[in-house]
Amino acid sequence: MAFSHNFDPTTLREYDIRGTVGRTLSEADAFAIGRCFGTIVARNGGHTIAVGYDGRLSSPALEAALTRGFMASGMEVTRIGRGPTPMLYYAATTLKADGAAMVTGSHNPPDYNGFKMMLAGKPFFGKQILDLGKMAAAGDVVPEAKGSEQSLDIASDYVGRLLSDWDGGDRMLKVVWDNGNGAAGEVLTKLVAGLPGEHFVLNGEIDGRFPAHHPDPTVPKNLEQLIAEVAARQADIGIALDGDADRIGLIDDKGRILFGDQLLVILARDVLGEHPGATIIADVKASQVLFDEVARAGGNPLMWRTGHSLIKAKMAETGSPLAGEMSGHIFFADRWYGFDDALYAAVRTLGVLARLDTKLSDVRDALPQVINTPEVRFDCDDRRKFAVIEEVAGRLRAAGAKVSETDGVRVLTDDGWWLLRASNTQAVLVARAEATTEAGLERLKQALVHQLELSGLPPPDFSGSHVGH
C-alpha cells in the first residue's frame, strides 16, 4: 500500500515537531515521522537510529509508532527507553548512530508532545523539518523494508560518564535538586548517589501529569518549592531541571534565582582557565554583563541567534568549548560532546562551587549590577512579525543607531540595550531591555515602544523588572 501522510502544519516547528496529543499530534504522525526520517537517514547512507522518550503519558505509544516507522524504512533501531533528552544525545553520539529521535514535550503542558531529531550527529531543524512534511505528503519514501530493533539500557553508562568529569575540591556541598517530575528522575537518583556532598531530590518520581508544578525552570513561580527547600535546609545551591532535562535553573544560597547568562559567566571563567582566548557563545537575550565578563576573563564573546539547534551549529563551526542561552540551555564541548545537558551542566557547576572558598551568593553579588525587564512576549501575526523587525531595523540603520541584527534587532545606547526579535516557533514578538539605572531602563523601554508604534503595534506590558541581573 502506498504511503502518504499530511501533518497538521502547526506541528512542524523551527527546532522540532510539536503538538497537542489527540488534536494536532497522533500515533499516525509518529509513524509518518519514522517513515520519512528513516528514509532521510537511508538516503544519507545510514542504517542505524537511536530512539528515546520522556515521562509523558503519551510518550510510550508515540515512541512505539515512531519505531515502527523507522523499521518500515529498513532501519536498525536502538531503543534506550525512558529518560532525559541528553541521554538520547549521549547514546546517539557514543553509539555513532546515523540518526536519533527523542519523543518529548520538553517543558510544555502535559497534553503536548513532540520529537527532537539528530542526523549524522547534527541537529535536524529548520528547512529539514519542513522538507520532511513535504516528503510525507508526497509519499516520497524508500520502499517498505523490514528493519530490526534492540533495547539498550544506557543509563548507567551515561551516569558514569557524567560522574567522570566531576572536578570539585574538598568542600562538601549541600544541594537541593528539583526534578519537577520530569524524565530525569531515575538517572538523577543514580547521579546524586555518586556525587560527594549531601543531596536532596524534590519531585523525583517521573509523572507526566506534573502534579507539583510545571517543569519549566525559567518561570519564577515554578521555583518556589525549590527556593523554600534551599532555605529550610540551608543549602549551598538549588538546581531545577525542565521536563526533559536539557535546561537548568539555579538558586543561590540566599534563595535568589540565577539566570542562564549569570550561570554562563561562572562556567566561562572556569573554562577559559583551560582554554584562554576561546570563543564563548550566548544568545541575543543575554545580559551585556555576560559578554563583558567573558572578555574580561580573556575570552572571545560571541552573540548569536536564540535556539538550541542554531547555537549547537555555531559551536561546531567556531570550535567554541562553551555556549548558553537565557532559557537555561548550557552546551559544553569542553570535555563533553557539544550538546545541551542540564545534568552535565549541574555537575560542572557543582565542581566549580566546590573549588571556591566563597558562597554562590557572593559570586552573584560581585557581578556588575544591572536592571532589566523580564522577557516580554506579545502577539504578532506570523505573516507580519518578521516584516516588523525589518521595518524597525531599517529605521535604526537610517538613524545611525548602534544595532546588531544577529537575531532581530539589539540596540546599544549609553543607557544599556534593548532587543526586539520575532519568535521562530510562535506568532509573537519578544522584547527585552537592560540598563544600569531605573531612569535609563525607562528611556530604553520608551525607545522600543516608539519603534513598535511606528510599525502600528501597541506597547507591550513591561510590568516587573529583575533588579541585580
C-alpha angles and dihedrals in degrees: 000000000000116000122231131151138174120209124208098261092226090066097063102086136176096258104019146350111270139165149137112288113242092014112052099357129054144161087262088060090050091052090048091051088052092047093049100037089046087053091051091050090048093049088048088060095257135124108177128082131178118211133191138165140207132233099273117126092239096047102087093054093045091048091051092051091046090052091050088054092051092049091048085059091054097257127154100228125203110198112202094180129215121355146096122320093244089059088060090049088050092050092048092049099045095039089047089229116186090224140007136197131189122197103215141139088200109199097342124118118286096263092057126087138165151162132261116193142192127198120198091343095308132101115271106218151120114025091008090065093048090048090052088056091052091049090054093050092048094044087235099163138127116267113281112274139174111252128179138239137206132179120230128187102212098160096101092048090048094049091046090054091048091051093047089071095053105129105169127138130232096291111113110219129207107220132184117198126194111202090180089217086289132148096275093071102110094034091050091053089055092045098052090047088062099043124088119242132041117308130190120187122205121199091002095159113096107239121162091205089066094217097181100050142314111295098237114112094191090073110080093212090063090057097055094097092049092047091052092049093048088054094044093051095036087232126182094229144357122217124197126191128202123233096282098025099242091115130057136205124194136205121193126221090269091056096254125140118247111207126220094262093050091052089048091057090056094046094043093056089053096046093045088058086067097032109035113196093014122152113254114194128207133166125257092260092065123109121265084234089070095053091045093047093049089053090046090053090054098261133127107243115210123191112211142172121289115254131087094237092050093048092048091051092049091049091055091048096050100034090238114174095205139024138163148178133220087244091068101260105141118187122198122190089162103100089336136076105265098255128118112263124165093194093053091045088051093052091050092045092051089048091055092046093048089056094050123090091208134069123260089245090058091053090049093048092050091061116098106272117237135167121228143170119248115255101282117206120190135174121270125162113261091235092050105039099082092042090056090054090050092050093049092046091050093052092046093049090050090051092051094242122167098252136165115205096188090120115357112320125315111185122200119205136162088268096053129268144303130203135204120179139157118245113242092211107037141037092258142105119225123216133184136164135189132190141161093238137037090239090052091050090053091052091050092049090049091051091051093047090048091056091049091050091052086057091048098255127131119242116270122237108262095177112151126030131207109235117203094025 
